[in-house]
Amino acid sequence: MQETPKQGIPECQISEQATSTSVHYPSGFYGAERWVLALANNINRDDVICDLAVTRESPDQDLSVAEYYPRTDGQKVHYLDMHGRFDFRVVSRLCEVIRDNQIDVIHTHGYKSDILGLLAAKRAGIACVSTPHGFSGDVGFKLATFIRIGTHMLRYFDRVVPLSEELMDDMKRFKVPEAKTSFIRNGVDLREIDAALASLPQDSKADKESRIIGFIGQMIPRKGIPDLIEVFDQLYQQEPEFRLQLLGDGSQRPELERQAAELSSANAVEFLGFRSDRLELLSKFSLFVMTSSLEGIPRCMMEAMAVGVPVVAYDIPGVDQLVEHGKTGLLAPFGDKAALAACCEQVLGNPDLAAALNHNARELVNARYSAARMADEYEALFRELTGKAKTESSAQRELG
C-alpha cells in the first residue's frame, strides 16, 4: 500500500462540455501532485474542464501543484483556506465552488480530500470519484484514525479508481463494493518529458561520464533510502567517481543526512531537495535506484524509464508492474542490499545492457503508462457517471 497526499481536492466538469474538480491536500510536490497535473495536461479540454481545489493550511505549505496547474481553456485553481489541519467548514466553501462553477464531478486524492470531498459532493448532489494513491501504515495514532475514516468512506463514493492492481486488492479489504471500483492504470506525462528533454542543450543531456546514481521522491521511511545510501557507499569505495543525488524532501531527511555524513562517501552524496528542474537532473543520471518497501506504480520510476535512465529496484508489488528483470530493469529481493549492489554494478559496468533496458523500458511506458491514455479513460468514466455523451463534433475529431 502507498502513502497518499495530505492535502488537496480535484474537480471535473463534464457536459457536452463536462466539468470536474480535483480536490487535493498537498504535502509537497511528488507523485500524487504530478498525477493531478498529468491528468489536467492531457484531458481533452474541448470536452472536459478540470479545475483544481487545493487547501491552504499553513504559511509554509508547499502549493507547487497549484502554481504549475494549467489555467488555459477555462481551467481554474480554487484555494480553500483551513484553520488547522482538519477544518470541516471547508465543506461549505467547496460546495460554493461546485455551485458557482457548475461542477459535475468531484475527484478526490487522499484520505483528507476523500472525507471532505465526499461530504461536499453529497451535499451538492453531484458524482464523486476517488483515486487512492496508497496508504501508509507507519503513522501516529491521530493520522491513522483519519486514514481509517477516509478508507471507510470510500465505500460511499460513486466510483473508486485505484491506480495499481495492489490497491485494487486493498479496496476489497476496505469493503468497497466491487461494482463501485474501476481500474485505470497510472500514467506519466510523456509530452512534458519529451518537451523538457528537447529543450535541453545537447551538452546537458545524459552525460554518462558523470556517473550519477540518483533517486527522486519523498524522504519518508517506506522509501527505504537508508539502504540506498548504504549500497551507494559500497559502490563508491570501489569507484570513487560515483555520485549520489537525492531529489525530494520529507520527515526523514535530517536522519538521512546524518547517516550519509558518517560514511566514507559523505562528500559524494548530495541532498538537493525539491527541484523544478528534476527532468534535466534526471536526464544526467547513469542509474535510478528505488529501495521502497511500499509503492503503487511509482511515477518517479516511470519518468526515469521514459527519460532513458536504467532502473534498479527492490522487487515489491507495484514496482514489478514496471520492471521485468533483465528486460526493462533489474530487480533485487526486498532488503537484500548485496543483491541490489550487484544489480547496480551490472548496469553501470555494461553500457550495452543499460541501452537495451532503456529501449525496452521506454517502449513499455509508451504502450501502457501514458497520461494521454489515462486521461481518455477518466473522461469515459466521468461521462458514464454523469450520463453526458460525447458531442458529435468531439467524436468526429477522434475519428479524424
C-alpha positions in Angstrom: 0.0 0.0 0.0 1.1 3.6 -0.6 1.0 6.8 1.3 -1.5 9.4 0.0 -1.1 13.2 -0.3 -2.1 15.0 2.8 -3.9 17.9 1.2 -5.9 18.8 -1.9 -9.3 18.4 -3.7 -9.8 17.9 -7.5 -12.9 18.7 -9.6 -14.0 17.8 -13.1 -16.7 19.4 -15.1 -18.3 17.2 -17.8 -21.0 18.4 -20.1 -21.5 18.4 -23.7 -18.6 20.1 -22.2 -18.1 18.5 -18.8 -16.6 19.9 -15.7 -14.7 18.2 -12.9 -12.9 19.4 -9.9 -9.8 17.7 -8.4 -9.6 18.2 -4.7 -6.1 17.9 -3.3 -4.4 18.5 0.0 -0.7 18.9 -1.0 2.1 17.8 1.3 4.8 18.6 -1.3 5.3 18.1 -5.0 5.6 14.3 -5.6 3.9 11.5 -7.4 0.3 12.4 -6.5 0.8 16.0 -7.3 2.3 15.2 -10.7 -0.5 12.8 -11.3 -3.0 15.7 -10.9 -1.0 17.8 -13.3 -0.7 14.9 -15.8 -4.5 14.5 -15.9 -5.1 18.2 -16.3 -2.5 18.5 -19.1 -3.8 15.5 -21.1 -7.5 15.7 -20.7 -9.4 16.7 -23.8 -10.3 20.3 -22.9 -12.7 20.7 -25.7 -14.9 18.3 -23.8 -13.8 18.4 -20.1 -12.7 21.3 -17.9 -10.7 20.2 -14.9 -10.5 22.7 -12.1 -8.3 22.2 -9.0 -9.4 22.9 -5.5 -6.5 23.0 -3.0 -6.5 23.6 0.7 -4.3 26.2 2.4 -3.5 25.1 5.9 -0.3 26.9 6.9 2.0 29.7 5.6 4.9 27.2 4.9 2.7 24.7 3.0 4.1 23.6 -0.4 1.5 24.6 -3.0 3.6 23.9 -6.1 0.9 21.8 -7.6 -1.4 24.9 -7.7 1.4 27.1 -9.1 2.1 24.7 -12.0 -1.6 23.8 -12.7 -2.7 24.7 -16.2 -5.1 27.6 -16.3 -5.8 27.6 -20.0 -9.2 26.8 -21.7 -11.2 27.9 -18.7 -9.5 25.7 -16.0 -9.2 27.4 -12.6 -7.5 26.9 -9.3 -9.6 27.4 -6.2 -7.9 28.0 -2.8 -9.7 26.7 0.3 -8.4 28.2 3.5 -8.4 25.9 6.5 -7.9 26.8 10.2 -5.9 23.9 11.4 -5.2 20.6 9.7 -8.9 19.5 9.7 -11.5 22.2 9.3 -14.9 20.9 8.3 -16.0 24.5 7.4 -14.2 24.0 4.2 -17.0 21.7 3.0 -19.3 24.7 2.7 -16.7 26.6 0.7 -16.2 23.6 -1.6 -20.0 23.5 -2.1 -19.8 27.1 -3.2 -17.1 26.2 -5.7 -19.2 23.4 -7.1 -22.3 25.6 -7.4 -20.6 28.7 -8.8 -18.6 26.7 -11.4 -21.3 24.2 -12.3 -19.1 21.3 -11.4 -20.4 17.8 -12.5 -17.9 15.5 -10.8 -15.7 15.9 -7.7 -12.5 13.8 -7.9 -10.5 13.3 -4.7 -7.0 12.2 -3.9 -6.0 11.2 -0.3 -7.8 10.5 3.0 -8.4 14.2 3.8 -9.9 15.1 0.4 -11.8 11.8 0.4 -13.6 12.8 3.7 -14.2 16.5 2.9 -14.8 15.9 -0.8 -17.4 13.2 -0.3 -19.3 15.4 2.2 -19.4 18.3 -0.3 -20.4 16.0 -3.2 -23.3 14.5 -1.3 -24.4 17.9 -0.1 -24.2 19.3 -3.6 -25.8 16.3 -5.2 -23.0 15.6 -7.8 -21.0 12.5 -8.6 -17.9 11.7 -6.6 -14.8 9.8 -7.6 -11.7 8.8 -5.5 -8.3 7.8 -6.8 -6.4 6.1 -4.0 -2.7 6.6 -4.4 -1.8 4.4 -1.4 -2.0 4.2 2.4 0.8 4.4 4.9 0.7 2.1 7.9 3.7 3.6 9.7 2.0 6.7 11.2 0.9 8.1 14.5 -2.5 7.4 16.2 -4.2 10.6 15.1 -3.2 10.3 11.4 -4.0 6.6 11.4 -7.5 7.4 12.7 -8.2 9.9 9.9 -6.9 7.4 7.4 -9.2 4.7 8.7 -12.1 7.2 8.5 -11.1 8.0 4.9 -10.8 4.4 3.8 -14.2 3.6 5.4 -15.8 6.4 3.4 -14.5 5.0 0.1 -17.5 2.6 0.0 -19.9 5.6 -0.3 -18.2 7.1 -3.4 -19.9 6.6 -6.8 -16.6 5.2 -8.1 -13.2 4.3 -6.6 -10.4 4.1 -9.1 -7.1 2.7 -7.7 -4.1 3.1 -9.9 -2.5 -0.3 -9.3 -3.6 -3.9 -9.0 -2.4 -4.0 -5.4 -4.5 -1.0 -4.5 -7.5 -2.8 -6.2 -6.9 -5.6 -3.7 -6.9 -3.1 -0.9 -10.4 -2.0 -1.9 -11.7 -5.5 -1.1 -10.2 -5.2 2.4 -11.9 -1.8 2.9 -15.2 -3.4 1.8 -15.7 -1.1 -1.2 -18.4 -2.8 -3.4 -16.9 -4.4 -6.5 -19.5 -2.6 -8.6 -18.1 0.7 -7.4 -14.4 0.0 -8.3 -12.7 0.6 -11.6 -9.1 0.1 -12.6 -7.4 2.9 -14.5 -3.7 2.3 -14.8 -1.3 5.1 -13.7 0.2 7.3 -16.4 3.1 9.6 -16.9 3.0 12.8 -18.9 5.2 11.9 -21.9 4.5 15.3 -23.6 6.0 17.1 -20.6 9.0 14.8 -20.5 9.7 15.0 -24.3 9.3 18.7 -24.4 11.7 19.2 -21.4 14.3 16.9 -23.0 14.0 18.6 -26.4 14.7 22.0 -24.7 17.9 20.9 -23.1 21.2 21.9 -24.7 22.9 18.9 -26.3 25.8 19.1 -23.8 23.3 18.9 -20.9 21.8 15.6 -21.9 22.7 12.3 -20.1 26.5 12.7 -19.6 27.3 9.1 -18.9 30.7 10.1 -17.7 29.1 11.9 -14.8 28.4 8.5 -13.1 25.5 9.8 -11.1 23.3 7.4 -9.2 20.0 9.0 -8.3 16.6 8.9 -6.6 13.6 11.2 -6.8 10.8 11.1 -4.2 9.7 11.7 -0.6 12.2 11.1 2.2 10.0 9.0 4.4 10.5 5.6 6.0 8.7 3.5 3.4 11.1 4.7 0.6 14.0 2.8 2.2 16.6 5.4 1.5 18.9 4.3 4.2 19.5 1.1 2.2 20.3 3.2 -0.9 22.8 5.3 1.0 24.5 2.2 2.4 24.7 0.5 -1.0 26.0 3.6 -2.6 28.8 3.8 0.0 29.8 0.3 -1.1 29.8 1.2 -4.7 31.8 4.4 -4.0 34.5 2.5 -2.2 35.1 0.6 -5.5 34.6 3.6 -7.9 35.3 7.0 -6.2 34.0 8.9 -9.2 30.4 7.9 -8.4 28.0 10.5 -7.1 24.6 10.0 -5.4 21.9 12.7 -5.9 18.7 12.6 -3.8 15.9 14.8 -5.0 13.0 15.5 -2.7 12.3 16.2 0.9 10.5 14.8 3.9 10.5 13.9 7.5 13.4 11.5 7.3 15.8 13.9 5.6 17.7 15.0 8.8 18.3 11.4 9.8 19.5 10.5 6.2 21.9 13.4 6.2 23.4 12.3 9.5 23.7 8.7 8.1 25.5 10.0 4.9 27.8 12.3 6.9 29.3 9.3 8.8 30.3 7.4 5.7 33.4 7.5 3.6 31.3 8.6 0.7 29.9 11.7 2.6 31.3 14.2 0.1 29.8 12.3 -2.8 26.2 12.4 -1.5 24.0 15.4 -2.5 20.7 16.2 -0.9 19.1 18.5 -3.5 15.6 18.9 -2.1 12.7 19.7 -4.3 13.8 20.8 -7.8 11.8 22.3 -10.5 14.5 21.1 -13.0 14.1 17.5 -11.9 13.8 16.2 -15.5 17.1 17.9 -16.5 18.8 16.4 -13.5 17.2 13.0 -14.1 18.5 13.0 -17.7 22.0 13.1 -16.3 21.6 10.1 -14.1 23.6 7.0 -15.0 21.2 4.9 -12.9 17.9 5.4 -11.0 17.6 3.3 -7.8 14.5 2.7 -5.8 14.6 0.9 -2.4 10.9 1.3 -1.3 9.1 -1.2 0.8 5.7 0.0 -0.4 4.6 1.5 -3.8 1.6 1.7 -6.1 3.1 2.2 -9.6 5.8 4.7 -8.9 5.6 7.8 -11.1 9.3 8.8 -10.5 10.4 5.4 -11.8 8.1 5.8 -14.9 9.7 9.1 -15.5 13.2 7.6 -15.3 12.2 4.9 -17.8 10.7 7.5 -20.1 13.7 9.7 -20.0 16.1 6.8 -20.8 17.7 6.1 -17.5 18.2 2.5 -16.5 16.4 1.4 -13.2 17.3 -0.9 -10.4 14.9 -1.6 -7.5 13.8 -3.9 -4.8 11.2 -6.4 -6.1 8.0 -5.3 -4.5 4.3 -5.1 -5.7 3.8 -2.1 -7.9 7.5 -1.9 -9.0 7.1 -5.3 -10.5 4.5 -3.9 -12.8 7.1 -1.7 -14.4 10.3 -3.7 -14.1 10.7 -7.1 -15.7 14.0 -8.3 -14.5 16.6 -8.3 -17.3 14.2 -6.6 -19.8 13.1 -3.2 -18.5 15.4 -3.0 -15.5 16.9 -5.1 -12.8 15.3 -6.3 -9.5 16.8 -7.5 -6.2 14.9 -9.3 -3.5 13.5 -6.9 -1.0 16.0 -6.0 1.7 18.9 -7.8 0.0 21.4 -5.0 -0.2 24.2 -7.2 -1.6 22.0 -8.2 -4.5 21.0 -4.6 -5.0 24.6 -3.6 -5.2 25.3 -6.4 -7.6 22.5 -5.2 -9.9 23.8 -1.6 -9.8 27.3 -2.8 -10.7 25.9 -4.9 -13.5 24.1 -2.0 -15.2 26.9 0.6 -14.5 29.5 -1.8 -15.9 27.7 -2.8 -19.1 26.6 0.0 -21.4 25.0 -2.4 -23.9 22.8 -3.8 -21.1 21.9 -0.3 -20.0 20.9 0.7 -23.6 18.8 -2.4 -24.0 17.0 -1.8 -20.7 16.4 1.8 -21.7 14.9 0.9 -25.0 12.5 -1.7 -23.6 11.5 0.5 -20.7 10.5 3.4 -22.9 8.5 1.1 -25.2 6.7 -0.2 -22.1 5.8 3.3 -20.8 4.7 4.4 -24.3 2.4 1.4 -24.6 0.9 1.1 -21.2 1.6 4.1 -19.0 0.9 7.3 -20.9 -1.1 10.0 -19.3 -3.0 10.6 -22.5 -4.4 7.0 -22.3 -5.2 7.6 -18.6 -7.0 10.9 -19.3 -9.1 9.3 -22.0 -10.2 6.5 -19.6 -11.1 9.1 -16.9 -13.1 11.1 -19.4 -15.1 8.0 -20.3 -15.7 7.3 -16.6 -16.8 10.9 -15.9 -19.3 10.6 -18.8 -20.6 7.3 -17.6 -21.3 8.8 -14.1 -22.9 12.0 -15.4 -24.8 10.4 -18.4 -23.3 13.0 -20.7 -22.3 11.6 -24.1 -19.7 13.0 -26.4 -20.7 15.7 -28.7 -20.9 14.8 -32.4 -18.0 17.2 -33.2 -15.9 15.6 -30.5 -16.5 12.1 -31.8 -15.6 13.3 -35.3 -12.3 14.8 -34.0 -11.4 11.4 -32.5 -12.1 9.6 -35.8 -10.2 12.2 -37.7 
